């Protein structure tokens, strides 16, 4: 049901708007939307009165109605909404509005509008902004498809910190005098110039300056905050087909609003001044990959291919064909390419690569020959693969064999008959020579089996032999695999069923690369959901206090002793950044019973970190760099609908819209691994297996978001300097109880791997590691001392033995105030151990 709703577009009513006319809509929709806006305004007036009385009296919670006493069971009510037929609600309660607001708005919108938990769906990012096909628009479309609220409101807030930073930078660029933002270092101001988040807000700042060239800084910021509301609404209409179509037919009203944290009041700004013009936009609702897109991590590319093949095998493929949309075709033809994966497959006409993976033009870089083999160390196949890796930044290479392969069959027959392949006419014999080793091994292992059984086994061995030859034949690919920047995965396509059997990485990948590969081990080792590592309560004193504050507040919430709190002062320094999901309704400030402003709350679908350079990711980086809180908490829900949607994608459901795919591509990584883990576990019942899959997917999704965040230099440097701890937590649906998971169990390995990759590729993607012999271990990164140069950072203090050992089983020294040098020193120690190991083998 969810997949169908995500895929099916709303109908577009035939409407004609003009000057002074409302664009789209009908009487019933208009009346409902008017009623919703009136209720929200009435709720805000109640909040303003409560806030004023609270400040005058100093009472901790105000009157019972404003506090929300008696609402502690709303989580149970939300759970009841999921247990009707096809997860439909037993007591339908349609959300009144979907609200986009700032992570630093000082008060959750549920409080501001005095609304209960089911009335509003909340999406929050710094700067209340979005771009095309990002996780913000994906969160919007998922909410509209699932819940269909009648109102979408973009709420800006006065004295917005991010908008003020954009205005300050625009003034600097114009060489105008601008005030320095409070508590902001000069280093941070320099960082802002390269912030993709700030760049999105500069248009609003420029417009405000144009309208008020002689205004004060505060006046310009105030106007820019309002202009940014209109910019976000315009972006939603231009890039979301669901928003544009629903607004055109009148089932959705998109309005702007402006919140003043000092007074608590909200001004409804109404619809966009150009709302009537938006009805003619008709965005495609889809995207194609171009050179301007960010590279897709290997884990996400793999999940996309698994999902696509499952759609194809289930008869639900063919939905990704680009046709009838000139804008997409122009992007595809003129925007360059950025494929998610290289696929080296067989030339067999029964194994069409793009079709069997249900991928569209621009998604795959396809190489094919008979027998999916790699015949030469230097040749067109390897050169083409290297081109995709170095120029197109592809992170995944799949070697795909198939059943009933003619080339493998010919090699088996040749070995059986002891043929001299070089005596065969033409070049066929030379081609088969590269498959003979796999054929001989299969025959040796199955001497009495049928030809079909020997061909089946030889096909698998041939896939792995090709992977080995690619690594042996290409220094570029060898280097990428060795430092875990690139993954090579084997697969066998069944030409009868259409299904892919995934073989994984080469079983001796570490031996081939001559080093232990920690992230490979993390992703391939069975995951134990009952984790017992320490450091759940933090390491630094600041982190311990912040986590204790959250734990105590959550205990009050679960036991019904929480209450509304008024916004803190605008200059308060937040203690925690929370990356939560937009799919659950409880305000996170309530969940932890903290003063609004004490935490920064970002909410997007699935609690995903997003891709670097996109809004959600940049929003977190901005918050970390701007306020330097001691804790960044990734909070996921135990029964998230986006986890269910990701699992359905792994089972071959219809492809959702592009913005929702942006989110699902992240979550599907965990859904795929959870499915594979559950298949290995011995679970007695189907219900037990389903519950296990969801539990694993939820925990792994939390950890994957943490892995992505640690790829950010801004976040990673704070972690290494001991100024930030990255923790995970799970909120139990129905009770709101939060279980803290602690730091990522392989945090040291993640940081070391990223530092290693940055060191090697600092001069570009063509970097290679030398190797005189095949099993040479990891080589020195510089010619003199064979060690990684440590970036400048504060000196580290004496350390303690880490509670979370790395995947190699080494004892890692994690100082109480770690620095970049600590991670680099560990890399150097591993280099020394590997060189000693080589000397011993020699």
N, C-alpha and C positions, 0 to 999 in steps of 0.2 A: 504494500500500500504506500509506504513512504517513498519507495523508488519511483512509483508511478506518479505520485504527486510532484516529486522533484522534477520529473521529466516533462510532464504535460504543461504547456504554456497556457496562461489565461487567455480567454478570447478577447479580442480587441473590438470594442464597440465602435460603430461608425459615428463619429462625433465631429462637430465643427465648432471651433472656438473662435471668438473674435474679440475685439476691443470691448472691455467691460462685461463680457460674458464669461460664465464659469465654464471651464473646458472639461467636457465629459461629465459623467455622473447621471444619476436619476434621483427621483424624489426620495425613495426609500434609503438609498445610500447616503444622500446628503443629510437626511434627518438623523441617521445613525451617527454619522461623523460629527455633526453639530452637537449631538448629545454627548459624545465622547469628549470633545473639546471642552464643553461646558462643565462636565464632571471633573476633568483634570484641572480646570481653572478654579472650580470650587474647592477641590482638594488642596490646591496650592494656597488659596486664601486661608484655609484652616491651618496649613503648615506655617504660614507667615504669623498668624495669631499665636500659635503655640511657641514659635521661636521667640517672638517678642516677650511673651509671658515668662518663658523659661529664663531668658536673659535678665529680666527684671527681678524674678523671684530667686534665681539660682537653684531652682528645683532640678533634681537629677533627671527627671523624665517627663515632666508635664502631666497633663490629664491622661486618664487611662485610654480614652479614645484615640488621642494623638499618638500615644506611645505604641499602640497596637496590641495591648493586652488581649488575650483570647485568640491571638493569631498564631500561637506557637504550633498549632496543628496544621498549618497550611502546607507543610511538606507532605503530610499524609494525604491532604486533599489533592495535591498535585499527583501523587502516586495513584490515587483513585482514578484520575483522569486517563490512566494508561491501561486499565484492565478491562475495558469493554471489548466488544468484538473488533478484531483487527486493530487493537490498541486504541479504539475510539473511546472518548470519555463516557463514563456512566452518567455523570451530570455535566453536560456540555457547558463550559464557561469560556467564552471567546475572549482572548486578550483584547484590551481596549486599544493599546498602542504599542508600536515598536519604536524604541527611543535610542537614538545615537547621541552619546554625550562624551565628555572628556574624562580621561582616567583621573585627572586632577580637578574634579568639579566640586570637591569638598563635601558633597552630600549625595547619596544615591537618589536617583530620580523617583524611586518608590516612596521615599520620604518626602521629597519636594512636592509630589502630587498627592500625598496622603493615600496612596493606593495599596491594596493588598498584593500579595506575592503573585497572584495569577493575572493581575490586571495589565502589567507591563512586561515587555521583553526588552532586556537591556543589552546594548552593545557599547563598549567603552574603549576608546583609544585616545592617546594624547593628541590634542588638536581637533577632535571630533571630525576627522577627515577620512578620505578613501581615495583609491585609484581604481582604474579599470581592472576587473577580474582579480581582485585581491581577496584576502580572507574576510575583510569587512563586508564587501558586497556579497561574498559567499554566505556569510552569516545572515545578512538581510534576506537573501533569496530563500535560504533554508527556512527561516522563520515565517516568511510570507507563504511559502508553499505548504508548510505544516499547520500553521495556526491562522493565517489570513486575517490579521488585525485590520480594522478599517482605517487606522491612522498611522502614518510613519512620520515621526517628529525628529528633527535634527536640533539639538539643544546646544547652543553656544553658551559660554559663561563669561561674565565680566572679569577683567584683569587676568585673562588666560595667559599662563606662563609661556606656553609654546608660541602663541601668536605674538606676545610681547617680544620674544627672542627674534622672531622673523622680522618684526618692525624694526628692532634695533639694528639688525644686520643690513636691512635695506637702507636705513639712514646712514650707516657706516659706508656703504657702497656709494651713496650719493655725497659722501664727505660732509654730512650734516652732523651737528652735535647730537649725541644720543646718550641717555643715561645708562650707566652700567647696571645690569640686573643684579639684584641683591644676592649675595652668597654664591656668586658665579666667578670661577677662576678665569684668568686670561686663557689658560689652556682649553677650557671648555668652550669659550667664545670662538677659538680657532676651529675646534671640532665642529661647531655649528655650521660653519661655512660649507662643509661637505655632507651635512645631514640631509638625506633624502626627504625626511619628514619636514624639515624647515623649508626646503625648496618647494614643497607642495603648498605651503602657506604664504609664500612670498607674493603670489598674485593678489591675494586678499590685502596684504600689506601695501602693495603698490597702488591698488585701487583706493584704499583709504587715504594714502598720501595725496593722490590726485584730487580727491574730493575735499580734503582738508589740508592744503599745503602749509597753512599757517597755524595749524592746531598744535596743542601741547602734546607731549608724548602720550599721556594718559588718554587724551581725546582720540588720538590716532589709533591707539591700541583698541579702544572701545569700538570704534567704527570698523576696524579690521576684524574684530571678533564677529561682528554681525555679517560682514562681507564673506567671511569664511563659512558661515551657515549657508549662504546662497551658493557658494562654490561647491560645497558637499552635495547639496540637493541637485545641482546641475550635473555633477559627476554621476550620481545615482541614475538620473534619467538617461544620460548618454551611454552608460555602460551596462545597465541592467534592463533586459527585455521585460522581466517580470514587473519591475517597478514602473517602467514606462507604459506597458500595456494596461496594468491595473489602474494607473492614474488616468489613462485615456478613457477607459470604460467607466470610470467613476467609482470603482469598488475600493479604491485606496486614495486617501487624501494625504499629500506630502506637504508638511508645513514646517516652518522654522520657528524657533523660540529662543529666548534669551533669558538666562538665569543670573541673578545677582546673589552671590553667596553671602553677602553682608546682610541683606534684608530678607533673603529667602524667596523673594518674589520672582515670578516668571512672566515675561511679556511674550504673548503669542504674536509672532511676526506675520503669520499667514502664509499663503503660497508664494512660490518664487515669482518675482516680477515678470518673468518670461515663461510662466507655466503653460500658457496656450501654445507657444511655439514648440514646447517639448513634445506635444502630442504627435508631431510630424517626424520626430527623430527616428523612431522604429529601429533601435539598435538590434544587431543580429543576435545577441545573447550568446555568441560563441566566439572563440578565438582560435587562431593557429599560432604555432610556435615560430618565432622569428629570431634573428640574431640578437635582438635587443632583450630577449628574455634571459633570466638567470639560469645557469646550468642546473639540471635536476640531479640531486644526489642519487647514487647508485641504488640505495635501498628503495627510494620512491619510484625510480624507473622500473625496477624489478616488480614492485607491486602493481604498477600500471600495466605491465605486460601480462602478469598473471591474471589480473582482472579482465583485460581485453580478450585473452584466450578463452576464459570461462564464459564470457558473453558469446563469443563465436561458437563455442561448443554447445551452448544452450540455445542456439538459434536466435540470439538477441543482438547479434553484431550488425554491422553495416550502418550504424547510426552516426558514424564520424566522417562521412563523405562530405567534402566541401563542394557544394553545388548551389548555383542560383544566388550567390551573395558576392557581388563584385568587390565589396570592401575587403572581404576575407581573401578573395583571389588576388587582389592587388597586394595585400600584406604578404601573402605567400610568395608572390613572384618578385617583389621588390624589397622585401624586408630581410632577406638573407635566411639562413637556416640555423637551427639550434636543436638537433635531434636529441631525444631522451636516451637513445640507446643505439649502439651498433649491433647488427645481427648478421652473423656470418652463417649462411644457410646453404642448403643444397639447391642445385639448379633444377631439380625435379619439378615438372610442371604441376604436380599435385600438391606442392607445398608452397603456396603463395604467401610470402612472409607478412606483408602488411595486412592481408585479409585474415590470416589465422590469429594474428594478435589484435585484430580490430583496431588498427591504428590508421590515422589519416595522413595525408601528405604533410611532410615536415616533421613527423614524429620519429621516424626510423632512418638510419643510415645503413642500407642493405648491401651486403657483399655476398655473391653466390658463385659456386662452382659445383661440379659433379662430385658428390661425396663430402661436401663441406670440410675440405681439408686445406692445409696450408703447406704447399709443396716446396717453397723456397724461403730461405732466410731473407732475401731481398727480392721483392716482387710487388706486383700491383695490389695484391690483397693486403699485405702488411703495410704498404705505403698508404693505401686508402684508409686503413684503420688508424694509422698514425695521424693522418690528416684530420680525421674526425675527433681524435683525442686532443690534439694540440691546437687546432684552429677552431673547432666547433665546441670544444670543452665538454665532450661527452664523457660520462663517468661509468658507463656500463657497456660491456661487450658480451653478447650472448652467442655461443656456438650452438646452432640448432641442427641436429640430425633429424632423421625421420624413419619410420618403419617402412619396410619393403624397399629399402634403398637399393637401386640397381648397381651403383658403384661398389657398395659394400658386398652385395651378393656376388658380383663378378670377382672381387678380391678373394672371397671365401672359396669360390669354385676354382680359382687359379691356384690357391694353396693346396686344395684337395687333390688337384691333378698335377701338382708340381710343375706348373707352367713357367717358362722363361718369359717374364713380362716384357723385357727389353726387346724380345724378338717379335712382339706384336706390332702390326702395322700402325702407322700414325703415332699419335701421342697418348693413346689410351693406356698403354703399358706404363708410361712414366707417371700418369695420374694414379694408377692403381698401386704403384710402389709405395706411395705415401699411406695407403690403407692396409698394406700387407701385414704390418706389425700387429694391428688390432685384430686382423683375421686370424693370424697364427695363434695369438693368445686365446681367442675364443675357441678355436678348434682344440688347442691343448687342454683347456678347461672342460670342454664338452665334446670329447672325442666320439662318443657314441650317440650324440643327439642328432636331431634332424637338421637339415639345411636351414630351415626357418629359425630354429632356436639358436643356431650358431650365428646367423645374421643378426638376430636381435641383440645378442651379447656383444658382437663385434661393433655394432652401431654405437653402443654406449662407450666402448673403449676408444673408438675412433673420435668421438667428441672430446674425450679427455686428452687424447693424443694431440688433437688440434690445439687445444688450450695450451698444452705444454710447448708445442712448436711456436705458438705465437709469443709466449713469454721468452723462449730461448732465442727467437729470431729478431725480436725488436727490443732495443735498449730503452726506447721511450715507454713502451708498454710494461716492460720489466720493472722500470723505475716506478711507474704509477701504481702497479700492483703491490710492489714491495713496501711503499709508504702508505698503502691503503687509500690512495686517492682514486683508484680505478678498480673495478671488480670485473672478473671474467667468470661467467656462469654457463654451465652446460644444460642442454635441454634436448628432448627427443619428442618429435611431433608424431602423433598417431594419425595416419591419413584416413583411417576408417572412422574413428570417433571424433576426430578434430581436437582432441585434448593433448595438452603438453605435459610430459613427465619432466619435472624439474630435477636435475641432477645436482645442482649446487655448484660450489667452487671445486676446483681440482682437489681430490682427497689428500694430495701431498703438496698443497700450495705453499706451506711454510718451508718445506724442504727445497722446493723449486726456487723460492726467493731467498733462501739462506738466512732467514730470521724468524723469530716468533712475531706473530701479528696479533696484537691484543684485541683490536676491534673485530677482527675475523673470529677470534675465539668467543668474544662476547655475543656476537650475533649467531654463532653456530652451536654454542654450548647450550644444552637444555636449561631453560630458565625456571628457577624455583620461586614460586609465588610467595612462599613463606620466608620472607627475608629476615635476617637476624643481625644485619650489620649495625654498628653503633653510629654515633654522631647524629642521631635524630634530633637532638636538642641543641645543636650548634656547637661550635668550637670557640669562637671569640666571645668575649663577655657581652658585646653589643648584640650579637646574633642570639646568644642564649636568652637575653632579656626580651628580645623581640619575639622569639618563638614561644617563650613562656607567656607573654602577653596574649598571643593568639590562642594558645592552648587553654588558658584560663577563661578567655572570652568565649571560646566555643563550648566549654563546659557550662557556662551560664546560659548560653543559647539553648543547648540541648535540654537543660533542666528548667527552661522557661523563666529564667531570672534576668533576661536581657531587656533592654529598653532603648527607645530612640535617644539619640544624643544630638545636640546641636553642633553645627560646624565649628571646628577649631579656628584659631586665627589663621589668616592667609599666609603668614610667614612661618608656620610650624614646619619643621623638617620631618618628613615621613620616615617611619621605621621599617616598613616592609612594602615591597611591590608584589602584588598578587596577580598572576596570570590565570584567570578563570574562564569558564565557559559561558557563552551567552545562552546555552540551551536550558540551563536551570534558572529558576526564577528568584530564588532567595537572594536578597542583597548581601553582598559579601561583607559589608560593614556590620550587618546584623549577625551574620554567621559567626563572626569573631568578636562581636559586641565591643567594637572599638570606636573611638571618636572619629567621625569623618574628617579626613585630612591627615590622620595618623598613618593611613595606608594609602597607597596608590593602587587603584583597581583597574586592570585591563580585562575586558571580556570580549572574546571572539569565540566562534563556534569551535568546539573540541579542545579548547585551551591550547590551540596550536601556536607555535612561535612564529609561523609564517616563513617566508623566504627573505633573505637579506635584501635590503634596499626597498622592500615593500613596507606599507604603513604599519602593520602590526609589529613587525620586527624592529623597525626604526623607532616606534613608540617606546618599546622596552629599552632600547639602547639610550634614547634620550633621557628617560627616567633614571636609569642607572648613572649616566654621566652627570646629570643635573643635580640629583639629590644624594647620591652615594648612600643609599640605605644599607644596613648590614645584611639583609635577607631579601632574596628574590624567590618567591614561592610559586611553583606550578601546581595549581589545584584542579583536579579532575573529578568528575562525578561517577559514582559506581554504576549507574544505569543510564548512561548518556545516550540519547537517540542518535548522535553522530557515530558512536561506536557501532550501534546496530546497523546504520546505513553503510558504514565501511565494511562490515562483515557481509552484508548483502551484496556489495560490489564484488567481494572476493568469491561469492557464490554465483556470479554471472548475471546480476540484475541489470536492467537498462541503464545506460550511461546518463548521469544527471547533467545539468547545465554546467557551463564552464566555470562560473564563479564558485559553485559548490564543489566542483572537482578540485579547485585550488586547495580547499580544506581537506577533502577526502584523500587526496594524494598523500598528505602527511599522515593521516590517521590509518590509511590502508597498510602502511609499513608495519604497524603494530598488529593490525587485524590479520595480516598474512602470517606473521610469526606466531601469533596466538593460535591460529588454526593449525599450523604445522606442529606446534607443541602439543596441542590436545590430541592430535592423531597419534602421537608417540605414547601418550599416557594411557594407562589401562583404567578407563572409566566405565563403571558398570552400566549406567543408564544414559539414554540420550539426553535427558534433562540435565544430568550431572555434567555431561560433556559440554552442553550449551552454556551452562553457568560458568564452567571452567574457562571456556573460550572468552567469554565477556570479561571475566575477572583478569585474565592474562592480558587481553587487549587493552583494558583500562590502565593497568599498571605500566605496561610497556609504552603506551601512548604518553604517559607522564614522563617516562625516562627519555623517550625520543625527543620530546620538546626540549628537555634539558640538554640533550646532545647537540641539538641545533643551536641553542642559545650559547653554548660553550664555543661555538665556531666564531662568535663575534669577538673581535679584538677588544672592543669596549668592555664587554662582560668578562672575558677571559682575563684581561689584565687586572681587573678589580678582584677577581677570585685569587689570582696569583699573588697579589699584593696583600691578601688577607683582609681586604676592605669589604668583601661581599661573599656570602655563602648562598649557593643555589640549592634549594631544597624542593622536594616533592611531597604532595599530600593528596589524599582521596576523601571526598565527601560522600558519606553514605546516604543514598537517596532514601527519603522517607523519614529519616531522623535528623539529618544535618550533622551527625557526628563526623568529625574530621580525624583521620588517622595520618600521622606524619611519617613519611617514608625515609626522611633524611636526605643526604646528598646522593648523587648518582653512584652506584657501586663501582663504576669504572671511570670515575672522574679524572683520576691521575692519568689513565691511559688515553682518555679523550684529549686532554690538554696536550700531552706529549705528542700524540699523533698529529694534532693540528700544528703544533710548533715545528714538528719535523717536516710537514708538508710545506709550511711557509718558508722554512729555511731552504729547502731544495728548489722550490719554484719561485724564489724571490726575483730571479732574472728572466722568468718566462716559462711557458709550458713545454719548451723543447729540452729542458734539463734532463740529464741522464746520470746514472750512477755507474762507475766503471766496474768491470768484472773480468778478471783474467781467466778464471775458471768458472765452471757452471755453478757449483755450489758455494761460491764465494759469499761469505756473510756480508752484512751491511758495511759498506765502505765509509771511510772518513768523509766528512762533509767539507773539509778544507785541506789544503795540501800540506800545511805545516803540522798541526797537532792532532788532526783527526777528531775534532770536537766541534760542537755547535756553539757559536758565539752567543753568550747570554745578552738579551736586550737590557738596556739600562733600566734599573728598578731599585726600589729600596732594598737594602741588605736584609737578609733573612736572619731570624733569630734561631736559637737552638730548637730542634724539632723533637717530635715524639713519634713513636711507631704508629703508622696509620691503622685505623680499625678496619678499613676496607682494602685488603691487599689487591694488587693488580692481577690481571688475568694470568701473568706469567708466574705467579706465586712468589714474586720478589717481595722483600720487606722494603716498603717505600717510606722514606723519611718525610713526613708532612709537618712542617713547622707550624706553630701556632699563628705566626704571621708569615705565610709563605710568599715567595717572590718568584718572578719569572726565572731567576737563576736556579731555583730548586728543580723545576721541571726540566730545564736544560741540563743540569747536572745529572739527573736520572737518565736522560738520553745518552749522555756521554758514558755513564757507567755501563749502560747496556751495550754500547759500542765496544767498550773494553772487554766485557765478558764474551761478546761474540767473536772478537779477534782471538781471545785466549782459547775459545772453543775450536776455532779453525786450526790454531797451532797444534792443539791436542790431536785433532783428526789427522793432520799431516804427519 
